[in-house]
């Protein structure tokens, strides 16, 4: 079969001739090949299934709404996480400040030299008070004996010796009463330590919301004292309730 070369339009114009091309034999094979390729493509598309149709506007709108709802949910969760972080930071700060207060109390009071000094000062107060009381009682007893003996003797010399003895005992009582000044100084040191502890405990209560917030966690008091111990309440302070006035005492005899 002879091979026909296709003449281009430029060649025809250049040669001055415009021959009519016979394309019947030339286009036949190409048309067959094109149709065969189209049939192959159609068969392949049939095997792979129908092509995906573009989504409708309703489907797109629904997907957008769902996406926005999901974003709103994420935003709300992020806001909650931020609030939780703020609360956790506050709790961390409160715990850290409480630790510092406890460390200060532990280092300077409970486990330091201050508590040892407090115990020593209170022990000295008790010992000094007991010693002074004993000295005053002995002096008072000696004065009583000397006064009784003075009333029974007639000698001036004996009376003078008894008077001198009474005077010495009175001076001894005055000396013993100096314990009050020493006791006041010692108790002042104890009070300073107690105030130091009280200040830091109050600071810790303020960290956790104040006294009212702490009271909510205080368990109900349980009195475990015996009947005799309940009667030993000791003297009341000036500001305590329940003091008996003279009118109350007089009312008992009416």
ABEGO torsion letter per residue (X at the ends): XBBBBBBBAAAAAAAGBBBBBBAAAAAAAAAAAAAAAAAAAAAAAAAAEBBBBBBBAAAAAAAAAAAAAAAAAAAAAAAAAAAAAAAAAAAAAAAAAAAAAAAAAAAAAAABAAAAAAAAAAAAAAAAAAAAAAAAAAAAAAAAAAAAAAAABABAAAAAAAAAAAAAAAAAAAAAAAAAAAAAAAAAAAAAAAAAAAAAAAAAAAAAGEAAAAAAABBBBBBABBAAAAABAEBBBAABBGBBBAAAAAAAAX
